[in-house]
Amino acid sequence: MPRELRIGVIGTGGRGQLTRYAHQPENGVRLVAGVDINETALMEFKEKYGPDIFIAPDYRKILEKKDVDVVFITSPDFLHEEQAIAALESGKDVYIEKPMAITVEGCDKILEIAYNLKRKVFVGHNMRHNSCVKKMKELIDKGCIGEVTAAWCRHFVAYGGDAYFKDWHAERSKSTSLLLQKGAHDIDVLHWLCKGYTKRVIATGGLTVYDRIKDRHNPSERGDASWSLENWPPLSQKGLNPIIDVEDISMMLMNLDNGVFASYQQCHYTPDGWRNFTIIGTEGRIENFGNRPGESFVRLWNRRYGYNPYGDENHFIPQVEGGHGGSDPSIVNEFIDYVREGKKITTSAIAARYSVAAGCYAAQSLRQGNIPYDIPVVSKEIETYFSMDVIS
């Protein structure tokens, strides 16, 4: 058996709960430390993993511990850059929940420091482990639609008013934009399926609904971001964040560096919640209907005719176990195998940086009169260093 892997968690509440899949004492992998500013989250973490586990409110305490090998960073987005850099400089490899950072400069700083220190950076783009997305990738790689030339994603965010407009997500200073925060997954999937990165972007959008709601919680209170079917219609929402300066509807157009054209559309007040990807090639197209395994299909059209809602092939996506349709345990296990045994990975720190870059520059475009922006590229040395670990 490989050496024991001892894991620390920065941000034990919220998204930090995915680290439960990493606690595998029977396989020599265990959570040994956790930090969070929320005392309740810390106590629950200690209760779950035993009285010997180390807990503290300050993330630096974990980085001082010699018995912590790697760190999960699952804190709010605006803390990722600072905490990832500190972890890398303390000699620890890192798992960073997406997005890697809330600025392109922040991502590049993380990559540069990891490159100089020869550390590993793994970003939690778990949509690459989603069964629907994997089926689409499989069909594309088999040549079922020929050469990919165009793609788009429509994201219907039914829970937008609950999850993104009652806490820090609603503030540009903490999230940059929901095109980045929420869109990072979708942009990454478009890049992955199309086998290229955005080189030029233009966008439009606005704050169209949630700025009209006057019921806001006190700045000293924590917003209740829990989901409820009763929070409908959108204008009946209550207890929104005191500051709301991000858009609730956004649309972006992307020119990829390999000639593919793509678009992404996001709305945070739809009644239904799901992602719809459409990928078109020189010999057909594919599209997903639903994105939850057990209730979703990927359909393929590769013959010429009129209207056919079911496609020439209709691939049912079976149910799988684990959070986010099985994506969470899958990506956690991939990270463990990567840092422990050096196995190749599906996710990519370079791709994560380019998804942030596309989201950031798209937000800038829509806020600056819809002007286009070119995406700055990563240096060849850094791209080569991180690409060596990724499955081609």
PADRENTOR-251635 format. One line per field, with one value per residue (C-alpha): x, z, y; residue in three letters. Coordinates in pm, whole numbers. Example, Ala and Ser with C-alpha at 12.3 -4.5 7.8 and 13.67 -1.06 7.14 Angstrom:
BEGIN
x = 1230:1367
z = 780:714
y = -450:-106
residuo = Ala:Ser
This chain:
BEGIN
x = 0:126:222:-53:-197:-297:-540:-631:-951:-976:-1349:-1514:-1871:-2058:-1865:-1609:-1845:-1727:-1407:-1599:-1515:-1146:-1163:-1064:-866:-894:-697:-443:-608:-750:-870:-653:-729:-994:-1043:-1347:-1456:-1796:-1775:-2075:-1912:-1593:-1774:-1963:-1635:-1474:-1778:-1772:-1400:-1312:-1175:-815:-873:-718:-952:-893:-1057:-743:-633:-266:-274:-321:-30:201:127:390:142:-70:44:-217:-493:-846:-942:-1321:-1363:-1548:-1404:-1242:-1018:-883:-587:-447:-499:-370:-51:6:-49:189:455:420:512:166:-11:-361:-711:-886:-1262:-1360:-1306:-931:-945:-1170:-920:-693:-399:-483:-487:-158:4:-104:25:356:424:330:556:850:804:720:395:66:-249:-578:-901:-1245:-1410:-1626:-1846:-1575:-1676:-2050:-2190:-2380:-2071:-1856:-2101:-2087:-1706:-1710:-1934:-1721:-1395:-1542:-1606:-1985:-2040:-1724:-1510:-1654:-1724:-1978:-2115:-2341:-2467:-2791:-2789:-3125:-3047:-3376:-3207:-3028:-3230:-3169:-2804:-2646:-2833:-2857:-2488:-2138:-2200:-2405:-2105:-1857:-1579:-1618:-1723:-1633:-1937:-2173:-2040:-1725:-1857:-2137:-2024:-1674:-1804:-1990:-1712:-1469:-1698:-1734:-1356:-1311:-1567:-1446:-1076:-976:-965:-1139:-912:-1168:-1493:-1781:-2081:-2402:-2631:-2770:-2931:-3296:-3494:-3323:-3236:-3611:-3651:-3624:-3636:-3271:-3114:-2902:-2532:-2436:-2650:-2562:-2793:-3013:-2909:-3112:-3337:-3715:-3995:-4191:-3949:-4150:-4204:-3860:-3987:-4137:-3791:-3702:-3384:-3156:-2798:-2764:-2527:-2628:-2411:-2373:-2593:-2882:-2884:-2574:-2482:-2135:-1988:-1650:-1401:-1184:-819:-890:-1156:-1463:-1741:-1924:-2179:-2293:-2620:-2712:-3036:-3090:-3469:-3596:-3854:-3646:-3284:-3049:-2773:-2825:-2515:-2535:-2226:-2233:-1982:-1930:-2127:-2391:-2473:-2528:-2736:-2814:-3163:-3120:-2784:-2864:-2774:-3083:-3314:-3115:-3043:-2777:-2915:-2723:-2836:-2619:-2865:-3039:-3415:-3672:-3784:-3687:-3699:-3541:-3239:-3086:-2943:-3085:-2839:-2991:-2756:-2789:-2810:-2483:-2406:-2250:-2291:-2341:-2449:-2144:-1901:-1786:-1650:-1500:-1305:-1189:-1054:-880:-709:-598:-450:-278:-99:-37:67:122:-159:-282:-587:-892:-908:-651:-515:-447:-804:-929:-732:-877:-1233:-1171:-1017:-1315:-1562:-1369:-1324:-1685:-1798:-1571:-1717:-2079:-1993:-1794:-2053:-2022:-1676:-1467:-1161:-869:-772:-407:-229:-29:346:463:678:390:143:384:450:81:-22:216:-18:-338:-491:-466
z = 0:-77:212:430:299:567:463:602:508:487:505:671:618:291:-3:239:300:-22:167:336:27:101:449:375:676:544:237:427:353:635:731:1019:1045:962:995:962:1105:1179:1516:1443:1124:1320:1594:1339:1165:1491:1588:1252:1235:1598:1908:1788:1479:1486:1449:1453:1327:1145:825:895:1184:941:728:1031:1095:976:979:702:353:129:171:38:-6:-1:144:-35:-374:-273:-25:-269:-396:-57:97:-201:-219:155:133:-160:14:322:106:56:-263:-298:-411:-485:-527:-848:-944:-885:-803:-881:-1106:-1390:-1206:-900:-1106:-1274:-939:-804:-1113:-1112:-745:-786:-1092:-911:-607:-819:-628:-750:-807:-864:-927:-845:-1188:-1109:-1418:-1609:-1398:-1464:-1652:-1904:-1990:-2006:-2251:-2472:-2457:-2552:-2856:-2972:-2931:-3128:-3417:-3403:-3501:-3705:-3637:-3367:-3507:-3269:-2918:-2671:-2320:-2171:-1792:-1618:-1254:-1072:-733:-825:-595:-304:-353:-510:-410:-32:60:-62:-413:-487:-442:-722:-469:-350:-664:-959:-1152:-1169:-1521:-1336:-1012:-1160:-1521:-1454:-1467:-1794:-1965:-1864:-2010:-2336:-2355:-2280:-2529:-2800:-2727:-2715:-2496:-2543:-2715:-2764:-2582:-2590:-2357:-2256:-1956:-1660:-1319:-1419:-1129:-790:-767:-753:-427:-128:148:254:558:800:699:1030:958:750:451:434:105:155:-124:-86:-334:-157:-283:-601:-808:-801:-703:-384:-246:94:290:-2:45:135:-161:-502:-791:-1002:-1301:-1284:-1661:-1880:-2231:-2379:-2718:-2742:-3025:-2932:-3026:-3253:-3462:-3274:-3199:-2865:-2651:-2290:-2148:-1779:-1606:-1229:-1208:-1424:-1276:-1381:-1299:-1538:-1797:-2167:-2380:-2759:-2959:-3339:-3576:-3946:-3934:-3664:-3321:-2966:-2687:-2327:-2178:-1804:-1632:-1338:-1384:-1354:-1523:-1818:-2181:-2434:-2787:-3111:-3454:-3745:-4037:-4244:-4213:-4064:-3702:-3482:-3108:-3001:-3230:-3412:-3086:-2739:-2458:-2110:-1829:-1543:-1176:-982:-615:-459:-451:-774:-961:-860:-962:-609:-505:-850:-851:-490:-569:-877:-661:-408:-680:-832:-520:-377:-681:-955:-1173:-1468:-1413:-1609:-1463:-1558:-1368:-1701:-1816:-1482:-1536:-1886:-1759:-1504:-1774:-2006:-1725:-1600:-1941:-2033:-1719:-1813:-2163:-2053:-1802:-2055:-2331:-2480:-2624:-2713:-2517:-2607:-2342:-2226:-2264:-2013:-2064:-2248:-1953:-1706:-1950:-2022:-1652:-1564:-1889:-1825:-1556:-1762:-1972:-2332
y = 0:353:580:721:1047:1297:1567:1907:2094:2473:2540:2239:2363:2408:2270:2131:1842:1676:1588:1308:1103:1156:1003:642:512:157:272:480:814:1021:1366:1486:1859:2117:2492:2713:3047:2889:2714:2492:2364:2291:2102:1893:1815:1702:1497:1319:1241:1184:1358:1338:1550:1897:2196:2573:2893:3016:2839:2915:2667:2380:2495:2488:2120:1874:1585:1743:1640:1801:2059:2092:2459:2474:2821:3107:3199:3527:3342:3081:3281:3377:3035:2837:3042:3004:2628:2589:2794:2575:2275:2124:2020:2164:2081:2413:2421:2599:2870:2865:3238:3534:3709:3601:3754:3543:3223:3310:3382:3042:2862:3048:2974:2607:2585:2744:2518:2209:2151:2005:2214:2034:2230:2091:2101:1801:1845:1660:1360:1401:1100:1315:1516:1203:1043:1352:1344:976:1035:1327:1134:840:1077:1044:1408:1461:1765:1995:2342:2501:2463:2635:2595:2723:2721:2751:2835:2785:2820:3143:3367:3131:3042:3349:3662:3618:3605:3703:3564:3878:4109:4176:4228:3868:3679:3908:3781:3486:3437:3340:3189:2982:2978:2842:2484:2532:2724:2449:2182:2375:2406:2034:1909:2149:2081:2446:2756:3090:3342:3623:3697:3943:3949:4119:4095:4279:4284:4258:4111:4088:4457:4525:4332:4565:4301:4261:4100:4303:4331:4172:3863:3561:3521:3211:3053:2734:2609:2629:2563:2835:3102:3156:3362:3527:3873:3726:3639:3787:3841:3919:4036:4407:4450:4314:4426:4110:4027:3780:3718:3696:3585:3546:3457:3287:3238:2941:2912:2614:2789:2664:2914:2882:3059:3046:3177:3193:3297:3297:3311:3025:2785:2482:2409:2230:2272:2208:2155:2137:2039:2055:1899:1846:1518:1563:1704:1591:1741:1650:1659:1689:1657:1430:1062:844:1094:1226:1146:1236:1238:1213:1333:1219:1180:1445:1497:1732:1746:1453:1530:1199:1182:887:758:816:736:700:804:550:644:658:704:1013:1390:1586:1276:1075:1351:1433:1091:1045:1372:1328:981:1120:1383:1121:900:1204:1327:983:780:1037:907:1113:1335:1447:1795:2057:2355:2527:2467:2597:2917:2963:2914:3191:3410:3367:3442:3746:3904:3831:4014:4303:4306:4327:4602:4804:4840:4491:4539:4231:4125:3901:3645:3659:3326:3122:3094:2782:2670:2677:2522:2237:2175:2132:1961:1672:1541:1557:1279:1398
residuo = Met:Pro:Arg:Glu:Leu:Arg:Ile:Gly:Val:Ile:Gly:Thr:Gly:Gly:Arg:Gly:Gln:Leu:Thr:Arg:Tyr:Ala:His:Gln:Pro:Glu:Asn:Gly:Val:Arg:Leu:Val:Ala:Gly:Val:Asp:Ile:Asn:Glu:Thr:Ala:Leu:Met:Glu:Phe:Lys:Glu:Lys:Tyr:Gly:Pro:Asp:Ile:Phe:Ile:Ala:Pro:Asp:Tyr:Arg:Lys:Ile:Leu:Glu:Lys:Lys:Asp:Val:Asp:Val:Val:Phe:Ile:Thr:Ser:Pro:Asp:Phe:Leu:His:Glu:Glu:Gln:Ala:Ile:Ala:Ala:Leu:Glu:Ser:Gly:Lys:Asp:Val:Tyr:Ile:Glu:Lys:Pro:Met:Ala:Ile:Thr:Val:Glu:Gly:Cys:Asp:Lys:Ile:Leu:Glu:Ile:Ala:Tyr:Asn:Leu:Lys:Arg:Lys:Val:Phe:Val:Gly:His:Asn:Met:Arg:His:Asn:Ser:Cys:Val:Lys:Lys:Met:Lys:Glu:Leu:Ile:Asp:Lys:Gly:Cys:Ile:Gly:Glu:Val:Thr:Ala:Ala:Trp:Cys:Arg:His:Phe:Val:Ala:Tyr:Gly:Gly:Asp:Ala:Tyr:Phe:Lys:Asp:Trp:His:Ala:Glu:Arg:Ser:Lys:Ser:Thr:Ser:Leu:Leu:Leu:Gln:Lys:Gly:Ala:His:Asp:Ile:Asp:Val:Leu:His:Trp:Leu:Cys:Lys:Gly:Tyr:Thr:Lys:Arg:Val:Ile:Ala:Thr:Gly:Gly:Leu:Thr:Val:Tyr:Asp:Arg:Ile:Lys:Asp:Arg:His:Asn:Pro:Ser:Glu:Arg:Gly:Asp:Ala:Ser:Trp:Ser:Leu:Glu:Asn:Trp:Pro:Pro:Leu:Ser:Gln:Lys:Gly:Leu:Asn:Pro:Ile:Ile:Asp:Val:Glu:Asp:Ile:Ser:Met:Met:Leu:Met:Asn:Leu:Asp:Asn:Gly:Val:Phe:Ala:Ser:Tyr:Gln:Gln:Cys:His:Tyr:Thr:Pro:Asp:Gly:Trp:Arg:Asn:Phe:Thr:Ile:Ile:Gly:Thr:Glu:Gly:Arg:Ile:Glu:Asn:Phe:Gly:Asn:Arg:Pro:Gly:Glu:Ser:Phe:Val:Arg:Leu:Trp:Asn:Arg:Arg:Tyr:Gly:Tyr:Asn:Pro:Tyr:Gly:Asp:Glu:Asn:His:Phe:Ile:Pro:Gln:Val:Glu:Gly:Gly:His:Gly:Gly:Ser:Asp:Pro:Ser:Ile:Val:Asn:Glu:Phe:Ile:Asp:Tyr:Val:Arg:Glu:Gly:Lys:Lys:Ile:Thr:Thr:Ser:Ala:Ile:Ala:Ala:Arg:Tyr:Ser:Val:Ala:Ala:Gly:Cys:Tyr:Ala:Ala:Gln:Ser:Leu:Arg:Gln:Gly:Asn:Ile:Pro:Tyr:Asp:Ile:Pro:Val:Val:Ser:Lys:Glu:Ile:Glu:Thr:Tyr:Phe:Ser:Met:Asp:Val:Ile:Ser
